């Protein structure tokens, strides 16, 4: 069974956004109200879910601890709440990444982050091939944001070795059919240039954590996308804590509060 026409169109648009010379920024969401709030901001072209944030909102630790059915139910609610393309963070794929992606496509999801979790490279590349095959069977230009944890799972490792590992793994994922590779880490200008040179322009996704080069610089040097993972939820919860602290001091809501729902 192939995806419906609306899903196919959104997938093609999401792929185009990654290939466009303008850097695609996606501020990650975790429920309907965060999704509709982000989607309503002018300039928002696509939405991305954050697995960590969804898990936290249900009281689960990150790392595929939230049941897959519950994760996908929340993702479906987000898809149904917007006309924008939605890409989902599906962690490592819950043991069968290709079938998890197939289920997600059936809900209208048109892209996904899938972690390699530093599996043996042949196994990780085969997983990418299987996902690409499922997307072809479903008839969508699915945007697999193939994540390598070369930095994320080896933070104390030698940066040059991590970079070489990320390049090797990312190139293997691109060769297996992934359109873009996600390298979450605090990357220097030199590291980003090395990754773009190895992958080609508009094939690298970064994460918008403090310490990265400015987005304008990344755009000018061929980065495809920047996303924000759980940081957006952390920002929202920080604002909530700050409100509580102000109330405890005898104050109230800030004068610049917006009525959003």
C-alpha positions, 0 to 999 in steps of 0.5 A: 500500500502506497502513501496518499497524495498529500503525504507524497507531496509533503515528502517531496517538499521536505526533500526540496527544503533540505536541498534548497540553498537556504538553511532549513531550521526546525524548532522541535515540538512534542505535542499538539500545542507546541506544534501549532505554536511553532507552525503559526510563526511566520517562516516555519516551513516544516516541523520536527518532533523530538523523541526526548521531549515526547518521552519526557512529557509522558514521564519516560526517560529518553532511549526508546523507553516510551512504548513505540505505540505511544510515541507514534500516537503522539506523532500522529496527533502532531501530523494531524494538527498541521499542514506542514511536512513533519519529520519524526525523531524515531531514535534507533528505530525500536528494533526494526527501523524499516518497519517503524518508518513504514508505520510512521509513513502510514501516519503521514510522517515524511522524514525521520531521524534514525540513530546508528547508535554506533552499530557495526558500520555494515549493519548500520548501512544495511538499516539505511538501505532497508528504510530507503527500500520501504520509502520506495515501496510507499512511493514517497521521497522520504527524508531519512536524516541518518544520524551518526553518534560518532561524537554523541556516544564518544564525547571523551574521544579524540575529536579527530577520530570522531570526525573521521568516524562521522565522515566514514559512517555518513558517507556510507549512509549517503551511499545507502540512499539517505539524502542527509546525515545528522551529526549532533555535536558542538562542531567547529567551523573546520569540522563542519567544512570537513563534513560538507566537503565529504558529504557534498553541499546540503547533505549535513544536519547540525543541532542548534546547541550553543557553541556552533558557528552562526546559522548564516555561516552554516548556510553559506558553507553548505549545511542543509538543516539545523534542528534543536532536539530537546532544547526547545522544550528546555526553553519552554520549561525554563520560562515556566520555572521563571514564572514560578520564581517570579510569582514566589517573589510576589510578581506575576506573568510578564507583560509581554506574554502572548495569548497563543491558545 
